Amino acid sequence: MLQATVYYAGMNLCIKYLNHIPAHQIVFVRSIITFLITLYFLRKQHISPWGNDRKWLVLRGLAGFAGLLCYIITVQKIPLASAVTIQYLSPVFTLIFAYFLLDDRLTLRNWLFTILSFAGVVLVKGFDPRISNGLLLLGMFSALMSGLAYSCIRRVNQSDHALVIVFYFPLVTLPFVTPYTLTNWTTPTLTDWGLLIATGVFTQFGQYFMTKSYQLERVSDVSILTYLGTIYALATGYFLFGETFNHWSLIGMVLIIGGMVLNLFLSYTTKNKAT
């Protein structure tokens, strides 16, 4: 998961520099790169790319596609740290989806900590005029879809290889995004092509290591490490893009992450008591 956070930080940086390239085009190039790299390793390891639990794999691909498209738009349009922090609501939605789809139990404290995270969203939005209501909703929808994708990963973590789970993202995404991208193409510069390729490589390895960590350990044991991404985003946003925040927005970020850390800690202590 530590490796995944570094790769995702690199992805965020590339996307921010590509704010003049449409989000669907970034998803398109990223999907082609993921498709080729993953297919190569699947064949090298003699693993069937089609998987076993195909219904959940397809749903994982659809949710991943919708989540990534919306996330790229928010990274391009609002401060980097805000986009990354709002995306960290995804574990909230993972808990909710797990409750309905995976029969995971939620306690009153889970719900209270969830409300705390949403209160942080209100502060981040309410005290930052750079974030419109539409972009906030888009960021939250991205987190919702990511939460669904993570729940699907948990569902298939015993039946399918991590590479197969990763492969289903481009397999499902390309039929949706290709026709629109080819008819609405923005010609990248040579530098843009380098950043587009780097985005695909970073997300490929980030997704693989994240998926592998979720397969090897419970979400509650490793998800807390993902919040290092906010530190990366604050630092790169400040030093590279001149992004600053008032204290209320920073408090909101702390509440979002704090609510999720408390939820993860509660899950961890509950697991230990059960064992």
C-alpha atoms as one frame of an Amber mdcrd trajectory, in Angstrom:
protein
   0.000   0.000   0.000   2.933   2.347   0.640   4.118   1.732  -2.911   0.587
   2.355  -4.183   0.391   5.763  -2.467   3.626   6.905  -4.139   2.438   5.798
  -7.592  -0.932   7.487  -7.111   0.801  10.701  -6.042   2.706  10.605  -9.315
  -0.553  10.028 -11.192  -2.187  13.040  -9.499   0.754  15.253 -10.408   0.627
  14.231 -14.064  -3.146  14.799 -14.250  -2.773  18.259 -12.745  -0.216  19.208
 -15.393  -2.589  17.830 -18.074  -5.496  20.122 -17.156  -5.796  21.194 -20.824
  -6.342  17.585 -21.986  -9.962  16.323 -21.662 -10.556  13.794 -18.889 -12.012
  11.190 -21.258  -8.810  11.288 -23.323  -6.646  10.706 -20.246  -8.868   7.750
 -19.291  -8.567   6.414 -22.859  -4.759   6.515 -22.968  -4.490   5.212 -19.420
  -6.817   2.292 -20.266  -4.792   1.293 -23.338  -1.580   1.276 -21.306  -3.198
  -0.732 -18.501  -4.674  -3.154 -21.036  -1.333  -3.837 -22.735   0.766  -4.085
 -19.561  -1.720  -6.283 -17.711  -2.320  -8.563 -20.698   1.453  -9.035 -21.046
   1.834 -10.151 -17.413  -1.278 -12.341 -17.588   0.119 -14.208 -20.585   3.581
 -14.378 -19.051   2.133 -16.034 -15.940  -0.302 -18.188 -17.983  -3.360 -16.731
 -16.244  -6.702 -16.570 -18.038  -7.766 -12.913 -18.359 -11.489 -13.694 -18.159
 -11.602 -14.511 -14.447 -14.160 -16.495 -12.509 -16.681 -14.177 -10.865 -17.363
 -12.173 -14.009 -20.475 -10.363 -12.827 -18.572  -8.692  -9.988 -15.514  -8.135
 -12.175 -17.607  -6.254 -14.746 -19.248  -4.205 -12.001 -15.776  -3.420 -10.630
 -14.749  -2.236 -14.104 -17.820  -0.027 -14.561 -17.460   1.541 -11.120 -13.745
   2.092 -11.660 -14.360   3.782 -15.007 -17.003   6.171 -13.640 -14.951   6.919
 -10.536 -11.723   7.649 -12.428 -13.385   9.877 -15.031 -15.016  12.052 -12.359
 -11.856  12.081 -10.253  -9.696  13.340 -13.118 -12.128  16.200 -13.736 -12.016
  17.268 -10.073  -8.202  17.073  -9.934  -8.026  19.299 -13.014 -10.595  21.845
 -11.812 -10.116  22.262  -8.028  -7.090  22.416  -5.683  -5.200  19.125  -5.658
  -5.386  18.520  -1.902  -9.152  19.161  -1.882  -9.749  16.717  -4.744  -7.619
  14.035  -3.093  -9.232  14.524   0.325 -12.795  14.388  -1.021 -11.816  11.191
  -2.828 -10.898   9.763   0.575 -14.611   9.561   1.335 -14.484   6.337  -0.683
 -13.926   4.178   2.458 -17.180   5.642   3.839 -19.025   4.328   0.816 -17.035
   1.085   0.976 -18.425   0.522   4.473 -21.957   1.213   3.288 -21.668  -1.022
   0.223 -20.062  -3.735   2.358 -23.052  -3.539   4.702 -25.527  -4.183   1.880
 -23.447  -6.369  -0.468 -21.051  -8.249   1.817 -23.085  -8.489   5.038 -20.538
  -6.502   7.054 -21.925  -5.078  10.276 -22.016  -1.341  10.979 -22.304   0.006
  14.515 -23.614   3.336  15.760 -20.027   4.525  16.127 -19.393   3.686  12.448
 -22.244   5.983  11.472 -21.105   8.753  13.839 -17.571   8.683  12.435 -19.060
   8.735   8.925 -21.069  11.859   9.784 -17.839  13.412  11.068 -16.214  12.866
   7.668 -19.160  14.417   5.852 -19.009  17.404   8.206 -15.440  17.850   7.004
 -16.681  17.952   3.406 -19.065  20.754   4.347 -16.176  22.762   5.812 -13.901
  22.168   2.823 -16.612  23.271   0.402 -18.110  26.044   2.505 -14.848  27.932
   3.037 -13.232  27.434  -0.362 -14.835  29.449  -3.200 -12.723  27.535  -5.724
 -14.976  24.484  -5.231 -18.415  24.780  -6.861 -21.393  22.663  -5.825 -21.188
  20.777  -9.109 -17.517  19.885  -8.693 -18.106  18.873  -5.071 -20.901  16.513
  -6.126 -18.684  15.171  -8.911 -15.906  14.473  -6.414 -18.309  12.758  -4.030
 -19.722  10.652  -6.876 -16.159   9.633  -7.730 -15.665   8.529  -4.117 -18.989
   6.653  -4.253 -17.941   4.737  -7.355 -14.501   4.026  -5.871 -16.182   2.639
  -2.766 -18.261   0.339  -4.951 -15.146  -0.753  -6.853 -13.305  -1.551  -3.608
 -16.288  -3.589  -2.393 -16.215  -5.554  -5.648 -12.484  -6.196  -5.135 -13.259
  -7.602  -1.684 -15.979  -9.760  -3.212 -13.620 -11.393  -5.730 -10.396 -11.307
  -3.714 -10.437 -15.073  -3.173 -11.722 -16.152  -6.583  -9.598 -14.060  -8.953
  -5.979 -13.015  -9.365  -5.057  -9.369  -8.749  -3.982  -8.978 -12.397  -7.391
 -10.192 -13.584  -9.139  -7.659 -11.340  -6.933  -4.889 -12.742  -7.469  -6.131
 -16.313 -11.233  -5.728 -16.111 -10.887  -1.964 -15.765  -9.642  -1.347 -19.343
 -11.677  -4.287 -20.647 -14.895  -2.558 -19.563 -13.734   1.039 -20.012 -12.419
   1.005 -23.586 -15.738   0.129 -25.306 -17.343   3.107 -23.530 -14.648   5.741
 -23.948 -13.066   4.914 -27.327 -15.779   6.130 -29.766 -16.206   9.490 -28.015
 -12.457  10.033 -27.625 -11.662   9.349 -31.287 -14.312  11.838 -32.424 -13.356
  14.473 -29.828  -9.566  14.305 -29.912  -7.256  17.002 -28.564  -3.771  16.674
 -30.071  -1.184  16.402 -27.258   2.276  17.913 -27.433   5.372  15.752 -26.993
   5.455  16.709 -23.291   1.773  15.868 -22.995   2.416  12.412 -24.446   5.132
  11.821 -21.875   2.775  12.831 -19.049  -0.069  10.712 -20.488   2.149   7.644
 -20.657   3.493   8.333 -17.160  -0.115   8.618 -15.897  -0.899   5.197 -17.325
   2.232   3.598 -15.870   1.745   5.177 -12.430  -1.900   4.120 -12.209  -1.114
   0.624 -13.475   1.355  -0.073 -10.683  -0.623   1.888  -8.107  -3.753  -0.108
  -8.850  -1.904  -3.414  -8.846  -0.228  -2.848  -5.467  -3.455  -1.471  -3.955
  -5.435  -4.491  -5.196  -2.752  -6.855  -3.932  -2.733  -5.218  -0.492  -6.532
  -5.551  -0.229  -6.225  -9.220  -1.154  -3.499  -9.919   1.414  -4.932  -7.941
   4.336  -8.251  -6.588   5.552  -9.155  -3.150   4.225  -9.100  -1.803   7.791
  -5.481  -2.896   8.239  -4.003  -1.177   5.180  -6.389   1.611   4.109  -5.034
   4.054   6.684  -1.798   4.263   4.690  -3.655   5.745   1.721  -4.122   8.988
   3.662  -0.470   9.779   3.077  -1.813  10.953  -0.273  -3.227  14.094   1.348
   0.233  15.031   2.635   1.691  14.487  -0.840  -1.113  16.563  -2.388  -0.750
  19.442   0.073   3.010  19.578  -0.503   2.927  19.338  -4.314  -0.054  21.689
  -4.546   1.729  24.313  -2.442   5.206  24.103  -3.952   4.319  23.399  -7.597
   0.937  25.084  -8.118   0.867  27.766  -5.406  -2.284  26.335  -3.791  -3.025
  27.579  -0.277  -5.901  26.922   2.140  -7.558  28.794   4.982  -7.673  27.163
   8.407 -11.324  26.119   8.049 -10.595  24.148   4.888  -7.645  22.472   6.610
  -9.858  21.604   9.598 -12.350  20.107   7.154  -9.630  17.912   5.645  -8.633
  16.770   9.133 -12.273  15.875   9.922 -12.675  13.873   6.699  -9.531  11.868
   7.349 -10.145  11.706  11.102 -13.587  10.200  10.640 -12.198   7.538   8.345
  -9.211   6.755  10.587 -11.587   6.319  13.532 -13.738   3.986  11.435 -10.696
   1.949  10.450  -9.456   1.857  14.057 -12.899   0.673  15.204 -12.861  -2.072
  12.578  -9.357  -3.108  13.655 -10.198  -3.303  17.375 -13.448  -5.182  16.623
 -11.513  -7.741  14.595  -8.974  -8.230  17.386 -11.734  -8.769  19.938 -13.361
 -11.323  17.677 -10.113 -13.272  17.385
